[in-house]
Amino acid sequence: MHALYAFEAVARLFSFSKAAEELNVTRSAVSHRIQMLEDLLGAPAFERGRPSLSLTPTGAAYLIVVRKALAALTDVAAQTGERPNKTRITMTAPPTFARMVILPRLKSFLDSHPNIEIALEISNSQLDYKAGEFDLDIRFGTGHHVGRESRILLDEVIFPVASPSYIKERCITAPADLKHAQFLRSRLEPWRPWFSAAGLDFQEPTEGHRFEDLSLLYHAAAQGLGVALARASLVRPLLDAEALVPLFDVMAKSDYAYYALYEQGSFDRPEVASFVDWLQAPTPGKAFATLPDHVR
């Protein structure tokens, strides 16, 4: 449907940029949708020569069908009382961030912005995957991606957690006791910064259970599989339920954080700017009270 609306707008306005402005998306998003449509058609829909954009014979024939279909959908929406005039923000986010940060607070944002609707897709948790055609790409990493600007969303200290039963079983009372522990690993959360902050002469673990999603990492620790590094806002439900307990007062600065990536000019759209401002707002919660002062 996104591709059809983009096709109709470009055909009517003879401009990718004007279509993007009308649809409240980036020009590259419109270009991507047209390319997807042309791949499905198996032929170009537009002649992209200069000085002007024009429809190919295939595109002209397809436009007639598309306009009839869109008109029919509009009629149905009118009969059912639907209002298709909301402004949409398209985004992608890693699964843990989507579940633990966006969803628990999303209703409050939508209640304050009734004319905005959200299209959220889950993205890969890895640090190096390619940017997609979205208004916002929420990423875990360094914030440096070619062709995109970035704004930091969540930059927290990291600290070790384990289940109460695991702590008791391994007699963990001080950082040095971790030599008897199983370190749960993730490329997303290396142990080296915390070892350094704790004054431990430990090497980065190269063996043991590994989880490339932070939510899975935390739940593995809650199941007694070992000790994991955590971030307060993401591990909050498991701390509230006392399934996990912070081990020590030692906190460390991580090499990575959550960022919102976007194309230049995206923040000219007030809905995008409002959403990112909302994501950056602090969210005090019960779980922070269970942590040492450094993490609150």
N, C-alpha and C positions, 0 to 999 in steps of 0.2 A: 504493500500500500504506500509506503514511503516513496518507493521508486515511481509509482504511478503519479502521485501528487507532484513529485519533482519534474517528471516528464511533461505533465500538463502545464506547469508553471513556466518552464523554460520555453516550451513551444508557444505559449501565449505572450511571453514577455521578450522573447528572442535574446535572452541574456541569462547566463548562469548566476551572475552576481545579483541581479534583481530578483531572480527566483529564490536565491538563498535568503535575501532580505525579507521577502514576503513570507517564507516558510520558517523564519527565525532559526536557521541553521547556518553553518559555514558554507562557503562556496565549494570547498573540497568535499563536503558531505553531499552536496547536490551532484557534483561531478562523479562521486563514487556511486550514487544511486542510479544515475544515467548509465554508467558503465555496466552496472549489474543488470539493468533492463536490457541493454543492447546485447549482453551475453546471453540472456534468455531468448531474445528475438533471433539471435544468430546473424544480425546485420546492424549496421549503424542506423541510428534514428535521426542524427543531425549531420549536416555538412558543416564542418568546423572551419571552413575557409574564411578568409577576410574579404571585405570588411565586415560582413554581417553573418550571423548564424541563420541557417535555414534547415528545414526538414528534408530528409530524403524521401523518396516515394514510399518506402516502408514505414518511415516515421509518420508521414501524412496519413496513410491508411490506418495505422495503429491509433493515431490521435482521435480519429472519429469514434472508434470503439471505446477508447479510454474515457472520453468525455461523456459518452452515454452511460458508462458504468458508474462514473463518479456522480453524475446527476441522479442516477437511481439511488445510490447510497445516501445522497443528500436528502432526497425525498423521504426515504425510510427514517432518517434521523429526525426530520421535521415532524413526521407522524408520531414518533415515539417520544418526542419531547427532548431528544438529546441535543446538547449544545456543543458542536465541534469547534468552538472558537477559543479553546484554551491554548495557552502558550506552553510549549513542550520543551523540557530540558532532557537531552539524551546524554547518558553517561555510562561508564563502565567502572567497576570497582572490584578489588580482590574480595573473595568470599567472606573472610573474617571481618574486614572493614564494613562490608555491606550489612552483615548480620548484627555486628556488635555496636557499630557507630551510627550508621544511617537509619536502619529500620526502627530501632527503639525510639528515635526522636522524630521520624519523618512526619507523623501525624500533626505534630505541633507546627511544623513548617507549612504543611499544606493547609491547615486551618487558618494560618495567617496570610496565606497566598492562595485563595480559592480559584484564581484564574490560571494557576500553573499546574501542569501534570508532569509526572516523572516517568521516564523510560530508562530503567536500570538493567544492565546486563552484567553478569558475573564474568570477570576476566581471570586470566592466569595469574597465579601468585608470584611467578618468577620475576627476577629483577630486570630482565633484558628483553622482554617481549615487545613486539612492534606496536606503535600507537595506532589506534583505530580512528574511524571517522565519527567521532562523538563530540558533543559540546564540551564535555569534561572527561578526561581520562584520569581516574584516581589511581595513583601508583605508589608502590612501596619501593623505596630506593633512595637515590641521591638527588633526584629532582632535575637531573641534567639529561635532556632528550633533544636531539637535533630537530629544529623546526618547530619546537613548542616552547611556550613560556610556562612557568610553574609558580605555584604559590603553596607554601607549606601549610598543611592542615593539622597534623598530629605529630608532635616531636616529643617523645617521652623518654624518661630514663628506663633502664631495664634492671630487673632484679630476679633472683632465682626463687622458684616456687616448687612445692612438692605436696603430695597428699599427706595428711597427718599420720597415716599408718606407715608410709614409706619413711618418714622422718624418724618415727619411733623404731622401726625395724633396723635402720642403718645407724641409729644413735648419732644423728646429725645435730650438733649444738654450736659449732663454729665453722667458719669457712674451710679450715684445714681438714675437717671431717669429710669433705666432699671427695677426698681421694678414695673413699670407699663407695662412692655413689656412681650410678649409671647416668651419664650426661645424655639427655635427649637432644638431638641435633637438628638443625635446619640451616640451609644456606641463607635464609632470611634473617636469622638471628645468631650470628657467630658468638662464641663464648669469650673470645680473646679480650674484648673491651672490659668485660666484667672481671675476668681473672686479674687483669692489670689493676683495676680499681680495688680489688680485694687483697692485693699484694701476694697473689698466689703465683708460683713459678710453674704453672701448668701449661702444657701445649694445647692448641686447639684440637678437640677430639676428632679422630679420623675413623673411629669405629663406634658401633652402637646404633640404636634405632634412630631413624631420620624421618622427619615429616616436613613436607614443603607447603604446609598451610598452617598458619599460626593457631587457628582454632583446634585443628587436629593435634598440634603439639601440646596445647594446654590440656586437652581431654586425655591424651596419653599419660601426662603427668598425674592427672586426677585418678586414673586407673591404676596408679602405683607402678608405672613402668620406669620411672626415674625422675630426675630433676630437670626442669625446663626454665628457660629465661622468659620473663613475661613483661607485659606493659599493662599498666593499671586499667586503662579504659577498655582494653580488649578482654582481659581476664576477669573483669568485674563480676559476672554472674557466678563463676566458680569460687571466687573469694567470698561472695555473699552467702553461698550455700555451704561454705567451709569444706568444700571438696579439695581446695588447695589452700596452702598457707605460705606467706612470705617467709623465707628462711632467716634472713639477716637484715641489718640496717644498711648494708653496703649496696649502693646504687651505681650505675654506670651510664655514661652517654653512649648511645648506639651510633653506628656509622650510617644508619638508615632511618628514614621517617616516611610518613605518608604525605604525598603531594597531589595537588590538582594540576594537571597539565591541560593546556588549552592553546588554541591558535590566537595569534595577535588580533585584537579587535573583539574577541568574544566577550570581554567585560563591558563592552559598550551596550550589551543587552542587559537590562536591569534585572531580569529574572536569573541570569547566570551569576551576576555579581551578588545578588541577594542570597542565592543558595550557598555560594562559597563562604560568604560572611557568616551565614548560619552554621556551616560546618566548623568554622574556626572558633565559634563562641564556646566558652568553657561549659562543661556539663558536670557540675558537682553531683556526686552520688554516694550512696551508702558505702560502697566498697572502699572508697578512698579513706574512710574513717578507720578501716581495719589495717591500713598500711602505716609504716613509719612516716614521720614528718616529711622526709625527703621526697616522698612519692605523692603526697596529697595535692 
